Amino acid sequence: MPFWIVFLVFFSDLWYTGSTSPNIVLLFADDLGFGDLGCYGHPTSITPNLDIMAANGLRFTDFYCASPVCSPSRAALLTGRYQTRSGVYPGVFYPGSKGGLPLNETTIAEVLKPLGYATAMVGKWHLGIGANGSFLPVYQGFDHYLGVPYSHDQGPCQNLTCFPPDTKCYGMCDQGAVLLPLFFNNTIIQQPVSFPDLVPHYNKFTTEFITESARKKQPFFLYYASHHTHYPQFASALTAGKSLRGRFGDALMEFDTSVGVILEALEASGIQNNTFVFFTSDNGPELFRMSRGGNAGLLKCGKGTTYEGGMREPAIAYWPGRIQPGVTHELGSTLDLLPTIAALAQAKLPSAQLDGYDMSNILFASQSSMRKTMFYYPVDPSIKLGVFAVRYGKYKAHYYTRGSSHSETTPDHDCHITAGLQAHDPPLLFDLESDPSENYNLMVYDYQPEYDLVLKKIQELKAQFEETMVFGESQIGKGSDHSLEPCCNPQCTPKPACCACIP
């Protein structure tokens, strides 16, 4: 081989892997549906910054979260392991939960820190607080944390202002718990949080973190987990009343604006060409909120279900000069982010069994995904029932289906909580390329003998996967203790009403 070809191959390899450690920005939306962004077809969503990322980056059409609800989805994202392994099931953590993401699980932040990365998290944690804040991000690999440690409806909200000047939050939220706290690292700095001021604080924090890391020439990992599109929506004066989509649209617009702040900080620091930015969402939309919830587009059902609308998410990979603009139909998952980021940073993978794959083939070479299957666990996974559905290539087989209260109010009664657990033998089989809405069971509407072979292969893959699955001790099953709820005046009485501190 001529020397110049060897040189080009070597140089190309350096160009893709990076001769210096890349910065990593992970943007995680909350309860955002497949059809919510302008770049995914919503006619009135104002998301110019995410749309720019999609136009100049790689937009995924077949990207999945690992759970149809918050806490287990976030555990899988940060560890590259199904939530069943870490014990983050069933359901979600509450303010007084005794459990949390086990400290022996390795997060993306902990993968990167040995390489000298600065690490910071902003926004919604929802992986437990624990006694003395023992499960907070600063004990899970993050140098800094600014945010709310759980869903912002998990405390009384009816008297709080969600939109300026004084529009109260819609609904009641959870009663009997402490007012929503804002943490800096492991200290409460505000309780209750001021929603109209929250994102301006976040924007200042992210800009300073990026700018300071760039000044020090230190690679960094920034994890921004937005609250915005989760109920109750909120926004600052910058976007309140500015969208065409009502309060949900205003909140989404503010999240998009905060994405723009991050992109501007990268550009102003001259590091946009050495920063990998990835956007996706934790689970599908909460359809029972109607216009105050998200939109799953043409996908079936939403949050809380193992139909496509519950777990198939918008996703965008963005890296100027490194990732070529386009659209990919290759299979990807939040589980794949840890191994992908580890590969980009040339970091050592955790010793625990991972469920993710390096997506570099998709991102940099327009090649086939290493992921060939996706396994769908319900909100309350069990060893007895196993996975509810399996995707293999373009086919998806449902072994069990069930509706959810999160997906009420839609015309499709399969989505409703009254659609109880139903086993399917043979499994329902759908071609997701021609029928992404899961309307036409191939075993009924268009039966071909080859479908029996497809189901046989899927059954083999399911059995192989479930043989390797070891369920961790349920962290959420440990229950809750009101004394563990975060309070800025821990010795005050009577609780929870006395837990209030306004700086």
Disulfide bonds with the S-S distance in Angstrom:
Cys157-Cys173 2.02
Cys162-Cys169 2.04
Cys301-Cys415 2.07
Cys487-Cys499 2.08
Cys488-Cys501 1.93
Cys492-Cys498 1.97
